[in-house]
Amino acid sequence: MSDIKAPSGKVYLVGAGPGAADLITVRGARLLAQAEAVLYDALVTPEMLELCSQAVRIPVGKRSGQRSAAQEDINQKMIECAHQYRLVIRLKGGDPMLFGRADEEMSALERAGIDYDVVPGITTALAAASSVRQPLTKRGIARSVALFTSSTAPGENADTRIPDCDTLVQYMGGREAMLTAQRMLNAGFSSDLPVMVIENCSRTNQQSRSLTLSALAQGLPVSEGPVLVMMGEAMRARSGFSNSQC
């Protein structure tokens, strides 16, 4: 007789949005209120976790440069929870399908024969653009947007290619933004290209600053939270509008 227990639960990969608890989708909040177990990222706020106070809450956060759970361990924990609980949520900052390692987690669930669904969330680029009132596209100025990151998987060669788009949005940009700016300058981008840096988007301690590409190439202050960097002519401040600090 097999010792393997058949999976009895369903796993939902839920996007928590950029941080503020009221920016999660209605469906995501409803599922959190019903969840029996929630595996949550390091960027998920305490206010968001209050939406699932009835659930077993398991931190599986991953932060660049810090000791964190290995992806293989997270995958295994999801599978174990699906054997124990009826409704399991893997709560991920932003949107699960953008820089959220969803491919690895979905593949692990599929191999284990576990049913799952994906609930989208507001990705930080859109929330950040709204918070500083700077659209990512503008008629006659910017009609294309690239979302990218310099973070790489273990053993992967760093890709130094700069996306060919009007507006560039670098996720997890705090540590790598200076190098990106230097590569852009070397590639011929204008030194006065407008840049917006947003830290802790949508949270009570959000901060933003406006600078140029040449200033970004000199580096940024040490950050205490997630940093998003938006670059392009769409970031140039409108006449009479200042967004240097939020």
C-alpha positions in Angstrom: 0.0 0.0 0.0 1.4 3.4 -1.0 2.5 5.8 1.7 2.0 8.8 -0.6 -1.0 10.8 0.4 -3.2 12.1 -2.4 -3.4 15.9 -2.6 -6.7 17.1 -1.2 -6.3 20.9 -1.4 -6.0 23.6 -4.0 -3.3 26.2 -4.2 -3.8 29.7 -5.3 -0.9 31.9 -6.4 -2.2 35.3 -5.3 -0.8 38.7 -6.2 -0.7 40.9 -3.1 -0.1 44.1 -5.2 2.6 46.7 -4.4 2.1 46.8 -0.6 -1.0 48.6 0.6 -3.6 46.2 1.8 -6.4 48.0 0.0 -4.7 47.5 -3.4 -5.2 43.7 -3.5 -8.0 42.6 -5.8 -11.4 41.7 -4.3 -10.9 38.1 -5.4 -7.5 38.0 -3.7 -8.9 39.4 -0.4 -11.9 37.0 -0.5 -9.6 34.0 -0.9 -7.3 35.2 1.9 -10.4 35.4 4.2 -11.1 31.7 3.4 -7.5 30.4 3.4 -6.4 27.7 5.8 -2.7 28.2 5.1 -0.8 31.2 3.6 2.8 31.1 2.4 3.8 34.7 2.1 6.7 36.7 0.6 9.0 39.0 2.6 7.5 42.1 0.9 3.9 41.2 2.1 2.9 43.8 4.8 1.5 43.0 8.3 -1.7 44.8 7.2 -2.1 42.4 4.3 -1.7 39.4 6.6 -4.5 40.8 8.8 -6.8 39.7 6.0 -6.0 36.1 6.7 -5.8 36.1 10.5 -7.6 32.7 10.6 -5.0 30.9 8.5 -1.7 29.3 9.4 0.8 31.8 8.1 4.2 30.6 6.9 7.0 33.1 5.9 8.9 32.0 2.8 10.3 35.4 1.9 13.1 35.9 -0.6 15.1 39.2 -0.5 18.1 40.0 -2.6 21.4 39.7 -0.7 19.7 38.4 2.4 19.3 34.9 3.9 16.0 33.5 2.6 14.1 30.4 1.7 15.4 28.4 -1.3 12.9 28.2 -4.1 13.0 24.4 -4.0 12.0 24.5 -0.3 9.2 26.9 -1.1 7.9 24.5 -3.8 8.1 21.6 -1.3 6.3 23.5 1.4 3.4 24.4 -1.0 3.0 20.7 -1.9 3.1 19.7 1.8 0.4 22.3 2.6 -1.8 21.1 -0.2 -1.7 17.6 1.4 -2.8 19.1 4.7 -5.2 21.9 3.9 -8.2 22.5 1.7 -7.3 26.0 0.5 -3.7 27.1 0.4 -2.5 30.5 -0.8 1.0 31.4 -2.0 0.9 35.1 -1.5 3.3 37.0 -3.7 4.2 40.7 -3.9 3.0 42.5 -7.0 1.7 40.1 -9.7 2.7 36.4 -9.6 3.4 36.3 -13.3 6.0 39.2 -13.3 9.3 38.5 -11.6 7.5 36.2 -9.2 9.0 32.8 -10.1 5.5 31.6 -10.9 6.9 29.3 -13.6 8.9 27.3 -11.1 6.0 27.1 -8.6 3.4 26.2 -11.2 5.7 23.5 -12.6 6.2 22.0 -9.2 2.5 21.9 -8.5 1.8 20.3 -11.9 4.5 17.6 -11.3 2.8 16.8 -8.0 -0.6 16.6 -9.6 -2.0 19.5 -7.4 -4.8 21.7 -8.6 -4.0 25.4 -8.7 -5.1 28.8 -9.9 -3.5 32.2 -10.4 -5.0 35.5 -9.1 -3.4 38.5 -10.6 -2.2 41.5 -8.6 -1.3 45.2 -9.4 2.3 45.2 -10.4 4.5 47.8 -8.8 5.3 49.7 -12.0 1.6 50.7 -12.5 1.1 51.5 -8.8 4.3 53.6 -8.8 3.4 55.6 -11.9 0.0 56.4 -10.3 1.6 57.3 -6.9 3.9 59.9 -8.5 1.4 61.0 -11.1 3.7 60.2 -14.0 2.2 58.1 -16.8 4.5 55.5 -18.3 3.2 56.5 -21.8 2.5 59.9 -23.3 1.1 60.8 -26.7 3.9 61.9 -29.0 6.6 61.1 -26.4 6.4 57.5 -25.2 4.4 54.6 -26.8 6.3 51.6 -25.5 7.3 50.3 -22.0 9.8 47.7 -20.9 9.8 46.1 -17.5 13.1 44.5 -16.6 15.4 43.4 -13.8 19.1 42.8 -13.5 18.6 40.1 -10.9 19.7 36.7 -12.2 19.3 33.0 -11.2 22.3 31.2 -9.6 24.7 30.4 -12.4 23.0 32.6 -15.0 25.1 35.1 -16.8 24.1 38.7 -16.1 22.3 40.2 -19.2 23.6 43.7 -19.7 21.4 44.4 -22.7 19.3 47.6 -22.3 15.7 47.1 -23.5 14.8 49.1 -26.6 11.7 51.0 -25.4 10.7 54.6 -24.7 10.1 54.1 -21.0 12.3 51.7 -19.0 11.2 50.4 -15.6 13.8 48.5 -13.5 12.4 46.3 -10.8 14.6 45.6 -7.8 16.7 48.5 -9.0 18.2 49.8 -5.8 21.5 47.9 -6.0 21.7 47.6 -9.8 20.3 50.9 -10.9 23.7 52.7 -10.9 25.2 50.1 -13.1 22.2 50.2 -15.4 22.6 54.0 -15.7 26.3 53.7 -16.4 25.6 51.2 -19.2 22.9 53.4 -20.6 25.3 56.4 -20.7 27.9 54.3 -22.4 25.2 53.2 -25.0 24.5 56.9 -25.9 21.5 57.7 -23.8 21.2 61.4 -22.9 22.8 62.3 -19.5 19.7 64.5 -18.6 17.2 61.7 -19.3 14.6 62.0 -16.6 14.5 59.3 -13.9 12.0 58.6 -11.1 13.0 56.5 -8.1 10.2 55.1 -5.9 11.0 53.3 -2.6 8.3 51.4 -0.7 5.6 52.0 -3.3 2.1 52.5 -1.9 3.2 52.1 1.8 3.0 54.8 4.5 6.8 55.2 4.2 6.9 55.6 0.5 9.5 58.0 -0.8 10.2 59.2 -4.4 12.8 61.4 -6.0 13.3 62.9 -9.4 16.8 63.0 -10.9 18.7 62.5 -14.2 20.4 59.5 -15.7 23.8 61.0 -15.0 22.9 61.5 -11.3 21.6 58.0 -11.1 25.0 56.7 -12.5 26.6 58.2 -9.3 24.5 55.9 -7.1 21.5 56.0 -4.8 21.3 56.2 -1.0 21.0 52.9 0.9 17.3 51.9 0.8 15.2 50.3 3.5 12.6 48.8 1.2 11.9 47.7 -2.4 13.1 50.2 -5.0 11.6 50.8 -8.5 13.4 53.0 -11.1 11.5 54.5 -14.0 13.5 56.1 -16.8 12.5 58.0 -20.0 11.1 61.2 -21.4 7.7 60.3 -20.0 9.2 61.0 -16.5 9.9 64.6 -17.3 7.9 66.7 -14.9 5.0 68.6 -16.3 5.1 72.4 -16.1 4.1 73.6 -12.7 4.2 70.0 -11.2 6.8 68.8 -8.8 7.2 65.2 -7.7 10.6 65.2 -6.1 9.3 63.9 -2.8 6.3 62.0 -1.7 
